[in-house]
Amino acid sequence: MDARRLAVVLTGVGKRYDIVSAFSAHAFTIAVDPSPLAPARYAADVALVPPRIDDPGYVPFLQAVVAKYDARAVVPLTDLDLEILGAADLPAFVPSAEVARATYDKYEAHHLLLRHGLPSPPTCLPEEEPESYPVMVKPRQGSGARSIHPAGDREEKDFFVRYVKEPVMVQRLMGGPEFSMDLLGDLDGRILNVIPRTMIESRGGESIKGTVIADPELIELGRSVGAALGVRGPCTVQAFRDPEIGLGITDVNTRFGGAFAAPMYAARPGRTYPELIVRMAAGERIEPHVGDFREGITFSRWYWQIELDRDLRPTGRDILPDGFRPPRDNAPPA
């Protein structure tokens, strides 16, 4: 390891090449993922294959990695090990195990928000009658907008409850625009920043187009959620501004959101979330700067790939002969 660079362990890296690359600009990165074909492992300095998350050896494996590389931070990139890391003796940037458990179950998250006086749409279990229709039938656990179905009446609701082969809940179908707030908390649960964005387009539950906006109501809502839940590390809060009932929070993910690009582009120099995590891991106390970011930044995400040889080593070749083509000046006319 480069002795001049602090080490960070990133778990469940999957395809989040963008996040691993951002950390690699400021730290020695150890990517942990069970798949040898996880693209993001190739953005790290070291890539390791761990035991399964439900294996008793998972936490000891991470503890051994932390000890070997003197890592000062462990940051999960999926929901799957949040609760495990919250309960483990590790330098993990995650909330308490109790908060991680509650936010992973969307029905429990609904009640957690209400207990803190935070807005959550009317929600019930499938055997109960909702206050009104239309509603959304959605799994209590999971991500990526999997198996979410709108229902206009009781018959449709009951059909989708039977159709989805896992525990579900029933939630008011929110109207109006949808937003996400990307926030970051320190290890004391102080919220350092909140960066809201619009949801122009999403696929598979991940935002692929959006614009960063300076909306005071959304900024305060994100700060309130983070403070109430004791968020440590990254968190993404999703909400609708319904024309009838106002803001309602539909999801809380205590990890980096899919649209990681938005807070990266919008952050002031030296204040991107990966850089702040590395600075905190090094012992620096970061002062809150909630609402300090560049608004009006729009992102549009796409997909790329890595070529591997027979031994699964990256070849360095790119589809384009000279690598990525620089942006063209093709802005629309004024």
ZADO-1210 file (C-alpha; in nm, 4 decimals, padded with zeros to 6 digits):
<atoms>
<atom x="00.0000" y="00.0000" z="00.0000" code="MET" pos="1"/>
<atom x="00.1117" y="00.3590" z="-00.0655" code="ASP" pos="2"/>
<atom x="00.2017" y="00.4750" z="00.2860" code="ALA" pos="3"/>
<atom x="00.1047" y="00.8290" z="00.1995" code="ARG" pos="4"/>
<atom x="-00.2577" y="00.7404" z="00.1285" code="ARG" pos="5"/>
<atom x="-00.5247" y="00.6481" z="00.3790" code="LEU" pos="6"/>
<atom x="-00.7017" y="00.3193" z="00.3035" code="ALA" pos="7"/>
<atom x="-01.0783" y="00.2839" z="00.2533" code="VAL" pos="8"/>
<atom x="-01.2728" y="-00.0420" z="00.2199" code="VAL" pos="9"/>
<atom x="-01.5738" y="-00.0331" z="-00.0133" code="LEU" pos="10"/>
<atom x="-01.8141" y="-00.3285" z="00.0086" code="THR" pos="11"/>
<atom x="-02.0580" y="-00.4579" z="-00.2527" code="GLY" pos="12"/>
<atom x="-01.9001" y="-00.2412" z="-00.5211" code="VAL" pos="13"/>
<atom x="-02.0823" y="-00.4100" z="-00.8125" code="GLY" pos="14"/>
<atom x="-02.1016" y="-00.1763" z="-01.1090" code="LYS" pos="15"/>
<atom x="-02.0389" y="00.1444" z="-00.9106" code="ARG" pos="16"/>
<atom x="-01.7193" y="00.2269" z="-01.0966" code="TYR" pos="17"/>
<atom x="-01.8005" y="00.5950" z="-01.0521" code="ASP" pos="18"/>
<atom x="-01.7997" y="00.5775" z="-00.6715" code="ILE" pos="19"/>
<atom x="-01.4866" y="00.3628" z="-00.6462" code="VAL" pos="20"/>
<atom x="-01.3031" y="00.5928" z="-00.8897" code="SER" pos="21"/>
<atom x="-01.4017" y="00.8969" z="-00.6857" code="ALA" pos="22"/>
<atom x="-01.2626" y="00.7415" z="-00.3672" code="PHE" pos="23"/>
<atom x="-00.9489" y="00.6284" z="-00.5512" code="SER" pos="24"/>
<atom x="-00.8693" y="00.9924" z="-00.6271" code="ALA" pos="25"/>
<atom x="-00.8231" y="01.0537" z="-00.2528" code="HIS" pos="26"/>
<atom x="-00.7486" y="00.7184" z="-00.0887" code="ALA" pos="27"/>
<atom x="-00.6044" y="00.3717" z="-00.1303" code="PHE" pos="28"/>
<atom x="-00.9170" y="00.1731" z="-00.2136" code="THR" pos="29"/>
<atom x="-00.9966" y="-00.1900" z="-00.1352" code="ILE" pos="30"/>
<atom x="-01.2979" y="-00.3148" z="-00.3314" code="ALA" pos="31"/>
<atom x="-01.4861" y="-00.6057" z="-00.1752" code="VAL" pos="32"/>
<atom x="-01.7337" y="-00.7946" z="-00.3927" code="ASP" pos="33"/>
<atom x="-01.8181" y="-01.1639" z="-00.4370" code="PRO" pos="34"/>
<atom x="-01.8184" y="-01.1398" z="-00.8170" code="SER" pos="35"/>
<atom x="-01.4877" y="-01.1466" z="-01.0089" code="PRO" pos="36"/>
<atom x="-01.6714" y="-00.9680" z="-01.2889" code="LEU" pos="37"/>
<atom x="-01.7892" y="-00.6723" z="-01.0795" code="ALA" pos="38"/>
<atom x="-01.6733" y="-00.3802" z="-01.2969" code="PRO" pos="39"/>
<atom x="-01.6017" y="-00.1467" z="-01.0048" code="ALA" pos="40"/>
<atom x="-01.3332" y="-00.3774" z="-00.8640" code="ARG" pos="41"/>
<atom x="-01.1125" y="-00.2610" z="-01.1522" code="TYR" pos="42"/>
<atom x="-01.1274" y="00.0988" z="-01.0308" code="ALA" pos="43"/>
<atom x="-00.9747" y="00.0016" z="-00.6935" code="ALA" pos="44"/>
<atom x="-00.6138" y="-00.0472" z="-00.5852" code="ASP" pos="45"/>
<atom x="-00.6968" y="-00.3917" z="-00.4414" code="VAL" pos="46"/>
<atom x="-00.9944" y="-00.6185" z="-00.5147" code="ALA" pos="47"/>
<atom x="-01.0969" y="-00.8976" z="-00.2775" code="LEU" pos="48"/>
<atom x="-01.3635" y="-01.1679" z="-00.2793" code="VAL" pos="49"/>
<atom x="-01.5367" y="-01.1949" z="00.0611" code="PRO" pos="50"/>
<atom x="-01.7525" y="-01.4667" z="00.2155" code="PRO" pos="51"/>
<atom x="-02.1257" y="-01.4261" z="00.1619" code="ARG" pos="52"/>
<atom x="-02.2845" y="-01.1517" z="00.3685" code="ILE" pos="53"/>
<atom x="-02.4869" y="-01.4109" z="00.5624" code="ASP" pos="54"/>
<atom x="-02.1710" y="-01.6130" z="00.6359" code="ASP" pos="55"/>
<atom x="-02.0445" y="-01.5867" z="00.9982" code="PRO" pos="56"/>
<atom x="-01.7015" y="-01.5182" z="00.8509" code="GLY" pos="57"/>
<atom x="-01.8061" y="-01.1990" z="00.6716" code="TYR" pos="58"/>
<atom x="-01.7330" y="-00.9539" z="00.9530" code="VAL" pos="59"/>
<atom x="-01.4083" y="-01.1271" z="01.0601" code="PRO" pos="60"/>
<atom x="-01.2988" y="-01.1120" z="00.6952" code="PHE" pos="61"/>
<atom x="-01.3571" y="-00.7350" z="00.6867" code="LEU" pos="62"/>
<atom x="-01.1854" y="-00.6910" z="01.0230" code="GLN" pos="63"/>
<atom x="-00.8813" y="-00.8740" z="00.8872" code="ALA" pos="64"/>
<atom x="-00.8796" y="-00.6519" z="00.5762" code="VAL" pos="65"/>
<atom x="-00.9056" y="-00.3384" z="00.7901" code="VAL" pos="66"/>
<atom x="-00.6165" y="-00.4570" z="01.0068" code="ALA" pos="67"/>
<atom x="-00.3957" y="-00.5584" z="00.7124" code="LYS" pos="68"/>
<atom x="-00.4312" y="-00.2292" z="00.5282" code="TYR" pos="69"/>
<atom x="-00.4828" y="-00.0092" z="00.8358" code="ASP" pos="70"/>
<atom x="-00.8077" y="00.1050" z="00.6741" code="ALA" pos="71"/>
<atom x="-00.9811" y="00.3966" z="00.8475" code="ARG" pos="72"/>
<atom x="-01.3196" y="00.3708" z="00.6773" code="ALA" pos="73"/>
<atom x="-01.5581" y="00.1019" z="00.5561" code="VAL" pos="74"/>
<atom x="-01.8292" y="00.2259" z="00.3194" code="VAL" pos="75"/>
<atom x="-02.1014" y="-00.0073" z="00.1832" code="PRO" pos="76"/>
<atom x="-02.2320" y="00.0575" z="-00.1672" code="LEU" pos="77"/>
<atom x="-02.5442" y="-00.1615" z="-00.1306" code="THR" pos="78"/>
<atom x="-02.8193" y="-00.2087" z="00.1285" code="ASP" pos="79"/>
<atom x="-02.7330" y="-00.5704" z="00.1950" code="LEU" pos="80"/>
<atom x="-02.4726" y="-00.5331" z="00.4703" code="ASP" pos="81"/>
<atom x="-02.5786" y="-00.2014" z="00.6248" code="LEU" pos="82"/>
<atom x="-02.7235" y="-00.3574" z="00.9387" code="GLU" pos="83"/>
<atom x="-02.4301" y="-00.5973" z="00.9734" code="ILE" pos="84"/>
<atom x="-02.1797" y="-00.3127" z="00.9500" code="LEU" pos="85"/>
<atom x="-02.3843" y="-00.1008" z="01.1888" code="GLY" pos="86"/>
<atom x="-02.3467" y="-00.3679" z="01.4556" code="ALA" pos="87"/>
<atom x="-01.9840" y="-00.4645" z="01.3837" code="ALA" pos="88"/>
<atom x="-01.6608" y="-00.3433" z="01.5377" code="ASP" pos="89"/>
<atom x="-01.5502" y="-00.1678" z="01.2215" code="LEU" pos="90"/>
<atom x="-01.4833" y="00.1956" z="01.1197" code="PRO" pos="91"/>
<atom x="-01.8022" y="00.1913" z="00.9113" code="ALA" pos="92"/>
<atom x="-01.9735" y="00.5044" z="00.7844" code="PHE" pos="93"/>
<atom x="-02.3246" y="00.3730" z="00.8454" code="VAL" pos="94"/>
<atom x="-02.6077" y="00.4526" z="01.0896" code="PRO" pos="95"/>
<atom x="-02.6924" y="00.2353" z="01.3884" code="SER" pos="96"/>
<atom x="-02.7971" y="-00.1233" z="01.3193" code="ALA" pos="97"/>
<atom x="-03.1486" y="-00.0338" z="01.4389" code="GLU" pos="98"/>
<atom x="-03.1853" y="00.2501" z="01.1869" code="VAL" pos="99"/>
<atom x="-03.0321" y="00.0384" z="00.9092" code="ALA" pos="100"/>
<atom x="-03.2797" y="-00.2411" z="00.9850" code="ARG" pos="101"/>
<atom x="-03.5793" y="-00.0065" z="00.9925" code="ALA" pos="102"/>
<atom x="-03.4930" y="00.1779" z="00.6708" code="THR" pos="103"/>
<atom x="-03.4315" y="-00.1502" z="00.4847" code="TYR" pos="104"/>
<atom x="-03.7946" y="-00.2444" z="00.5588" code="ASP" pos="105"/>
<atom x="-04.0052" y="00.0242" z="00.3921" code="LYS" pos="106"/>
<atom x="-04.3062" y="-00.0376" z="00.6156" code="TYR" pos="107"/>
<atom x="-04.0921" y="-00.0009" z="00.9268" code="GLU" pos="108"/>
<atom x="-03.9318" y="00.3071" z="00.7704" code="ALA" pos="109"/>
<atom x="-04.2771" y="00.4626" z="00.7298" code="HIS" pos="110"/>
<atom x="-04.3462" y="00.4284" z="01.1025" code="HIS" pos="111"/>
<atom x="-03.9941" y="00.5401" z="01.1931" code="LEU" pos="112"/>
<atom x="-04.0474" y="00.8618" z="00.9971" code="LEU" pos="113"/>
<atom x="-04.3857" y="00.9245" z="01.1584" code="LEU" pos="114"/>
<atom x="-04.2390" y="00.8762" z="01.5065" code="ARG" pos="115"/>
<atom x="-03.9966" y="01.1565" z="01.4290" code="HIS" pos="116"/>
<atom x="-04.2701" y="01.3820" z="01.2938" code="GLY" pos="117"/>
<atom x="-04.1491" y="01.3466" z="00.9356" code="LEU" pos="118"/>
<atom x="-04.3896" y="01.3273" z="00.6389" code="PRO" pos="119"/>
<atom x="-04.4624" y="00.9816" z="00.5002" code="SER" pos="120"/>
<atom x="-04.7571" y="00.8994" z="00.2695" code="PRO" pos="121"/>
<atom x="-05.0494" y="00.6967" z="00.4125" code="PRO" pos="122"/>
<atom x="-04.9275" y="00.3354" z="00.4237" code="THR" pos="123"/>
<atom x="-05.0807" y="00.0085" z="00.5373" code="CYS" pos="124"/>
<atom x="-05.0294" y="-00.3653" z="00.5247" code="LEU" pos="125"/>
<atom x="-05.1962" y="-00.5636" z="00.2422" code="PRO" pos="126"/>
<atom x="-05.4740" y="-00.7047" z="00.4621" code="GLU" pos="127"/>
<atom x="-05.5802" y="-00.3534" z="00.5626" code="GLU" pos="128"/>
<atom x="-05.7939" y="-00.1157" z="00.3590" code="GLU" pos="129"/>
<atom x="-05.6061" y="00.1954" z="00.2442" code="PRO" pos="130"/>
<atom x="-05.7443" y="00.5413" z="00.3135" code="GLU" pos="131"/>
<atom x="-05.7959" y="00.6068" z="-00.0572" code="SER" pos="132"/>
<atom x="-05.7053" y="00.4954" z="-00.4083" code="TYR" pos="133"/>
<atom x="-05.4938" y="00.4872" z="-00.6218" code="PRO" pos="134"/>
<atom x="-05.2145" y="00.3151" z="-00.4314" code="VAL" pos="135"/>
<atom x="-04.8802" y="00.1499" z="-00.4923" code="MET" pos="136"/>
<atom x="-04.8219" y="-00.2135" z="-00.4028" code="VAL" pos="137"/>
<atom x="-04.4498" y="-00.2431" z="-00.3315" code="LYS" pos="138"/>
<atom x="-04.2141" y="-00.4900" z="-00.1622" code="PRO" pos="139"/>
<atom x="-04.1212" y="-00.4063" z="00.1944" code="ARG" pos="140"/>
<atom x="-03.7571" y="-00.4787" z="00.1132" code="GLN" pos="141"/>
<atom x="-03.5407" y="-00.4420" z="-00.1933" code="GLY" pos="142"/>
<atom x="-03.4242" y="-00.1706" z="-00.4274" code="SER" pos="143"/>
<atom x="-03.4237" y="-00.0797" z="-00.7924" code="GLY" pos="144"/>
<atom x="-03.8018" y="-00.0218" z="-00.8115" code="ALA" pos="145"/>
<atom x="-03.8478" y="-00.3979" z="-00.8327" code="ARG" pos="146"/>
<atom x="-04.2063" y="-00.5354" z="-00.8354" code="SER" pos="147"/>
<atom x="-04.3760" y="-00.2005" z="-00.7715" code="ILE" pos="148"/>
<atom x="-04.7287" y="-00.1834" z="-00.9157" code="HIS" pos="149"/>
<atom x="-04.9936" y="00.0918" z="-00.9146" code="PRO" pos="150"/>
<atom x="-05.3497" y="-00.0126" z="-00.8284" code="ALA" pos="151"/>
<atom x="-05.6605" y="00.1944" z="-00.8933" code="GLY" pos="152"/>
<atom x="-05.9026" y="00.0066" z="-00.6716" code="ASP" pos="153"/>
<atom x="-05.9349" y="-00.2784" z="-00.4208" code="ARG" pos="154"/>
<atom x="-05.9575" y="-00.5467" z="-00.6888" code="GLU" pos="155"/>
<atom x="-05.6321" y="-00.4367" z="-00.8510" code="GLU" pos="156"/>
<atom x="-05.4657" y="-00.3985" z="-00.5128" code="LYS" pos="157"/>
<atom x="-05.5613" y="-00.7508" z="-00.4076" code="ASP" pos="158"/>
<atom x="-05.4413" y="-00.8895" z="-00.7417" code="PHE" pos="159"/>
<atom x="-05.0945" y="-00.7349" z="-00.7106" code="PHE" pos="160"/>
<atom x="-05.0671" y="-00.8386" z="-00.3464" code="VAL" pos="161"/>
<atom x="-05.1129" y="-01.1984" z="-00.4649" code="ARG" pos="162"/>
<atom x="-04.8934" y="-01.1476" z="-00.7718" code="TYR" pos="163"/>
<atom x="-04.5825" y="-01.0222" z="-00.5906" code="VAL" pos="164"/>
<atom x="-04.4185" y="-01.3243" z="-00.4307" code="LYS" pos="165"/>
<atom x="-04.2726" y="-01.1505" z="-00.1256" code="GLU" pos="166"/>
<atom x="-04.3999" y="-00.9389" z="00.1663" code="PRO" pos="167"/>
<atom x="-04.5486" y="-00.6132" z="00.0418" code="VAL" pos="168"/>
<atom x="-04.7059" y="-00.2957" z="00.1724" code="MET" pos="169"/>
<atom x="-04.9652" y="-00.0599" z="00.0256" code="VAL" pos="170"/>
<atom x="-04.8892" y="00.3103" z="-00.0013" code="GLN" pos="171"/>
<atom x="-05.0751" y="00.6088" z="-00.1397" code="ARG" pos="172"/>
<atom x="-04.9803" y="00.6737" z="-00.5018" code="LEU" pos="173"/>
<atom x="-04.8167" y="01.0137" z="-00.4799" code="MET" pos="174"/>
<atom x="-04.8704" y="01.2730" z="-00.7482" code="GLY" pos="175"/>
<atom x="-04.6590" y="01.5729" z="-00.8374" code="GLY" pos="176"/>
<atom x="-04.2846" y="01.5892" z="-00.9045" code="PRO" pos="177"/>
<atom x="-04.0379" y="01.3473" z="-00.7479" code="GLU" pos="178"/>
<atom x="-03.7112" y="01.4560" z="-00.5885" code="PHE" pos="179"/>
<atom x="-03.4098" y="01.3033" z="-00.4219" code="SER" pos="180"/>
<atom x="-03.1885" y="01.4577" z="-00.1547" code="MET" pos="181"/>
<atom x="-02.8307" y="01.3331" z="-00.1282" code="ASP" pos="182"/>
<atom x="-02.6910" y="01.4006" z="00.2183" code="LEU" pos="183"/>
<atom x="-02.3821" y="01.3239" z="00.4196" code="LEU" pos="184"/>
<atom x="-02.3464" y="01.2898" z="00.7950" code="GLY" pos="185"/>
<atom x="-02.0349" y="01.2739" z="01.0076" code="ASP" pos="186"/>
<atom x="-01.9654" y="01.0037" z="01.2675" code="LEU" pos="187"/>
<atom x="-02.1473" y="01.2106" z="01.5319" code="ASP" pos="188"/>
<atom x="-02.4611" y="01.2232" z="01.3189" code="GLY" pos="189"/>
<atom x="-02.4197" y="01.5908" z="01.2258" code="ARG" pos="190"/>
<atom x="-02.5485" y="01.6558" z="00.8740" code="ILE" pos="191"/>
<atom x="-02.2768" y="01.8210" z="00.6690" code="LEU" pos="192"/>
<atom x="-02.4657" y="01.8892" z="00.3479" code="ASN" pos="193"/>
<atom x="-02.7899" y="01.8185" z="00.1626" code="VAL" pos="194"/>
<atom x="-02.8031" y="01.8392" z="-00.2175" code="ILE" pos="195"/>
<atom x="-03.1514" y="01.8048" z="-00.3744" code="PRO" pos="196"/>
<atom x="-03.2123" y="01.7032" z="-00.7329" code="ARG" pos="197"/>
<atom x="-03.5028" y="01.6501" z="-00.9665" code="THR" pos="198"/>
<atom x="-03.5909" y="01.3095" z="-01.1075" code="MET" pos="199"/>
<atom x="-03.6164" y="01.3761" z="-01.4810" code="ILE" pos="200"/>
<atom x="-03.5880" y="01.0102" z="-01.5765" code="GLU" pos="201"/>
<atom x="-03.5151" y="00.6848" z="-01.3973" code="SER" pos="202"/>
<atom x="-03.4672" y="00.3250" z="-01.5076" code="ARG" pos="203"/>
<atom x="-03.4768" y="00.0267" z="-01.2782" code="GLY" pos="204"/>
<atom x="-03.5224" y="00.2584" z="-00.9835" code="GLY" pos="205"/>
<atom x="-03.2014" y="00.4524" z="-01.0572" code="GLU" pos="206"/>
<atom x="-03.2099" y="00.8138" z="-01.1678" code="SER" pos="207"/>
<atom x="-03.0320" y="00.8578" z="-01.4999" code="ILE" pos="208"/>
<atom x="-03.1225" y="01.2223" z="-01.5636" code="LYS" pos="209"/>
<atom x="-03.1717" y="01.4991" z="-01.3122" code="GLY" pos="210"/>
<atom x="-03.0929" y="01.8577" z="-01.2172" code="THR" pos="211"/>
<atom x="-02.9510" y="01.9853" z="-00.8892" code="VAL" pos="212"/>
<atom x="-03.1821" y="02.2474" z="-00.7382" code="ILE" pos="213"/>
<atom x="-03.1534" y="02.4880" z="-00.4441" code="ALA" pos="214"/>
<atom x="-03.4934" y="02.4210" z="-00.2874" code="ASP" pos="215"/>
<atom x="-03.4963" y="02.5364" z="00.0787" code="PRO" pos="216"/>
<atom x="-03.7887" y="02.3095" z="00.1724" code="GLU" pos="217"/>
<atom x="-03.6148" y="02.0006" z="00.0334" code="LEU" pos="218"/>
<atom x="-03.2831" y="02.0958" z="00.1920" code="ILE" pos="219"/>
<atom x="-03.4476" y="02.1305" z="00.5325" code="GLU" pos="220"/>
<atom x="-03.6395" y="01.8061" z="00.4874" code="LEU" pos="221"/>
<atom x="-03.3192" y="01.6175" z="00.4045" code="GLY" pos="222"/>
<atom x="-03.1385" y="01.7744" z="00.7010" code="ARG" pos="223"/>
<atom x="-03.4260" y="01.6843" z="00.9340" code="SER" pos="224"/>
<atom x="-03.4334" y="01.3227" z="00.8190" code="VAL" pos="225"/>
<atom x="-03.0585" y="01.2845" z="00.8541" code="GLY" pos="226"/>
<atom x="-03.0516" y="01.4442" z="01.1999" code="ALA" pos="227"/>
<atom x="-03.3498" y="01.2435" z="01.3270" code="ALA" pos="228"/>
<atom x="-03.2042" y="00.9106" z="01.2106" code="LEU" pos="229"/>
<atom x="-02.8484" y="00.9823" z="01.3162" code="GLY" pos="230"/>
<atom x="-02.7146" y="00.9331" z="00.9639" code="VAL" pos="231"/>
<atom x="-02.3417" y="00.8610" z="00.9564" code="ARG" pos="232"/>
<atom x="-02.2056" y="00.8622" z="00.6052" code="GLY" pos="233"/>
<atom x="-02.4068" y="00.8972" z="00.2836" code="PRO" pos="234"/>
<atom x="-02.7852" y="00.8819" z="00.2605" code="CYS" pos="235"/>
<atom x="-03.0432" y="00.9406" z="-00.0107" code="THR" pos="236"/>
<atom x="-03.3994" y="01.0504" z="00.0699" code="VAL" pos="237"/>
<atom x="-03.6693" y="01.0273" z="-00.1983" code="GLN" pos="238"/>
<atom x="-03.9895" y="01.2309" z="-00.1821" code="ALA" pos="239"/>
<atom x="-04.2821" y="01.3555" z="-00.3872" code="PHE" pos="240"/>
<atom x="-04.4423" y="01.6979" z="-00.3616" code="ARG" pos="241"/>
<atom x="-04.8044" y="01.5893" z="-00.3930" code="ASP" pos="242"/>
<atom x="-05.0498" y="01.8674" z="-00.4894" code="PRO" pos="243"/>
<atom x="-05.2938" y="01.7505" z="-00.2199" code="GLU" pos="244"/>
<atom x="-05.0834" y="01.6469" z="00.0794" code="ILE" pos="245"/>
<atom x="-04.7508" y="01.8177" z="00.0101" code="GLY" pos="246"/>
<atom x="-04.4142" y="01.6515" z="00.0653" code="LEU" pos="247"/>
<atom x="-04.4133" y="01.2805" z="00.1406" code="GLY" pos="248"/>
<atom x="-04.1013" y="01.0665" z="00.1835" code="ILE" pos="249"/>
<atom x="-04.1223" y="00.7409" z="-00.0111" code="THR" pos="250"/>
<atom x="-03.7764" y="00.5951" z="00.0520" code="ASP" pos="251"/>
<atom x="-03.4701" y="00.6395" z="00.2715" code="VAL" pos="252"/>
<atom x="-03.1468" y="00.4668" z="00.1655" code="ASN" pos="253"/>
<atom x="-02.8603" y="00.5030" z="00.4123" code="THR" pos="254"/>
<atom x="-02.5967" y="00.4660" z="00.1408" code="ARG" pos="255"/>
<atom x="-02.4927" y="00.6434" z="-00.1789" code="PHE" pos="256"/>
<atom x="-02.7824" y="00.6832" z="-00.4215" code="GLY" pos="257"/>
<atom x="-02.7888" y="00.5656" z="-00.7791" code="GLY" pos="258"/>
<atom x="-02.7432" y="00.9194" z="-00.9110" code="ALA" pos="259"/>
<atom x="-02.4053" y="00.9609" z="-00.7428" code="PHE" pos="260"/>
<atom x="-02.3061" y="01.2007" z="-01.0209" code="ALA" pos="261"/>
<atom x="-02.5371" y="01.4788" z="-00.8977" code="ALA" pos="262"/>
<atom x="-02.3715" y="01.5560" z="-00.5619" code="PRO" pos="263"/>
<atom x="-02.0277" y="01.4978" z="-00.7168" code="MET" pos="264"/>
<atom x="-02.0805" y="01.7626" z="-00.9824" code="TYR" pos="265"/>
<atom x="-02.2626" y="02.0020" z="-00.7504" code="ALA" pos="266"/>
<atom x="-02.0223" y="01.9949" z="-00.4555" code="ALA" pos="267"/>
<atom x="-01.7797" y="02.2811" z="-00.4070" code="ARG" pos="268"/>
<atom x="-01.4098" y="02.2014" z="-00.4699" code="PRO" pos="269"/>
<atom x="-01.2730" y="01.9919" z="-00.1855" code="GLY" pos="270"/>
<atom x="-01.6209" y="01.9008" z="-00.0616" code="ARG" pos="271"/>
<atom x="-01.7284" y="01.6016" z="-00.2653" code="THR" pos="272"/>
<atom x="-01.8723" y="01.3338" z="-00.0397" code="TYR" pos="273"/>
<atom x="-01.5946" y="01.0764" z="-00.1017" code="PRO" pos="274"/>
<atom x="-01.3293" y="01.3386" z="-00.0237" code="GLU" pos="275"/>
<atom x="-01.5098" y="01.4457" z="00.2947" code="LEU" pos="276"/>
<atom x="-01.5366" y="01.0818" z="00.4085" code="ILE" pos="277"/>
<atom x="-01.1625" y="01.0351" z="00.3545" code="VAL" pos="278"/>
<atom x="-01.0876" y="01.3557" z="00.5467" code="ARG" pos="279"/>
<atom x="-01.3129" y="01.2455" z="00.8331" code="MET" pos="280"/>
<atom x="-01.1501" y="00.9027" z="00.8337" code="ALA" pos="281"/>
<atom x="-00.8153" y="01.0793" z="00.8725" code="ALA" pos="282"/>
<atom x="-00.9484" y="01.2480" z="01.1873" code="GLY" pos="283"/>
<atom x="-01.0492" y="01.5877" z="01.0500" code="GLU" pos="284"/>
<atom x="-01.3662" y="01.7465" z="01.1876" code="ARG" pos="285"/>
<atom x="-01.5694" y="01.8861" z="00.8993" code="ILE" pos="286"/>
<atom x="-01.8006" y="02.1768" z="00.9710" code="GLU" pos="287"/>
<atom x="-02.1586" y="02.1550" z="00.8383" code="PRO" pos="288"/>
<atom x="-02.2191" y="02.3501" z="00.5196" code="HIS" pos="289"/>
<atom x="-02.5785" y="02.2526" z="00.4468" code="VAL" pos="290"/>
<atom x="-02.7064" y="02.4180" z="00.1308" code="GLY" pos="291"/>
<atom x="-02.3642" y="02.5190" z="00.0008" code="ASP" pos="292"/>
<atom x="-02.3411" y="02.3692" z="-00.3482" code="PHE" pos="293"/>
<atom x="-02.3664" y="02.4611" z="-00.7163" code="ARG" pos="294"/>
<atom x="-02.7264" y="02.4529" z="-00.8339" code="GLU" pos="295"/>
<atom x="-02.8445" y="02.4107" z="-01.1923" code="GLY" pos="296"/>
<atom x="-02.6069" y="02.1225" z="-01.2699" code="ILE" pos="297"/>
<atom x="-02.7754" y="01.8583" z="-01.4870" code="THR" pos="298"/>
<atom x="-02.6423" y="01.5041" z="-01.5273" code="PHE" pos="299"/>
<atom x="-02.7263" y="01.2425" z="-01.7898" code="SER" pos="300"/>
<atom x="-02.5866" y="00.8950" z="-01.7208" code="ARG" pos="301"/>
<atom x="-02.4942" y="00.6239" z="-01.9687" code="TRP" pos="302"/>
<atom x="-02.3182" y="00.2864" z="-01.9652" code="TYR" pos="303"/>
<atom x="-01.9677" y="00.1698" z="-02.0539" code="TRP" pos="304"/>
<atom x="-01.7609" y="-00.1445" z="-02.0109" code="GLN" pos="305"/>
<atom x="-01.4156" y="-00.2938" z="-01.9510" code="ILE" pos="306"/>
<atom x="-01.2455" y="-00.5556" z="-02.1663" code="GLU" pos="307"/>
<atom x="-01.0853" y="-00.8433" z="-01.9715" code="LEU" pos="308"/>
<atom x="-00.8398" y="-01.1035" z="-02.1004" code="ASP" pos="309"/>
<atom x="-00.8593" y="-01.4806" z="-02.0428" code="ARG" pos="310"/>
<atom x="-00.7275" y="-01.4340" z="-01.6880" code="ASP" pos="311"/>
<atom x="-00.9869" y="-01.1637" z="-01.6134" code="LEU" pos="312"/>
<atom x="-00.7266" y="-00.8885" z="-01.6194" code="ARG" pos="313"/>
<atom x="-00.8212" y="-00.5540" z="-01.7787" code="PRO" pos="314"/>
<atom x="-00.6546" y="-00.5068" z="-02.1161" code="THR" pos="315"/>
<atom x="-00.6683" y="-00.1299" z="-02.1153" code="GLY" pos="316"/>
<atom x="-00.8277" y="-00.1333" z="-02.4586" code="ARG" pos="317"/>
<atom x="-01.1273" y="00.0840" z="-02.5260" code="ASP" pos="318"/>
<atom x="-01.3906" y="00.0700" z="-02.7992" code="ILE" pos="319"/>
<atom x="-01.2752" y="00.4161" z="-02.9030" code="LEU" pos="320"/>
<atom x="-00.9145" y="00.4043" z="-03.0310" code="PRO" pos="321"/>
<atom x="-00.7933" y="00.6923" z="-02.8135" code="ASP" pos="322"/>
<atom x="-01.0185" y="00.6369" z="-02.5134" code="GLY" pos="323"/>
<atom x="-01.3238" y="00.8411" z="-02.4238" code="PHE" pos="324"/>
<atom x="-01.4041" y="01.1138" z="-02.6732" code="ARG" pos="325"/>
<atom x="-01.3964" y="01.4611" z="-02.5170" code="PRO" pos="326"/>
<atom x="-01.7318" y="01.6429" z="-02.4992" code="PRO" pos="327"/>
<atom x="-01.8327" y="01.8257" z="-02.8119" code="ARG" pos="328"/>
<atom x="-01.9670" y="02.1779" z="-02.8129" code="ASP" pos="329"/>
<atom x="-02.3167" y="02.0725" z="-02.9099" code="ASN" pos="330"/>
<atom x="-02.5193" y="02.2818" z="-02.6690" code="ALA" pos="331"/>
<atom x="-02.8677" y="02.3663" z="-02.7971" code="PRO" pos="332"/>
<atom x="-02.9036" y="02.7138" z="-02.9475" code="PRO" pos="333"/>
<atom x="-03.0185" y="02.9881" z="-02.7110" code="ALA" pos="334"/>
</atoms>
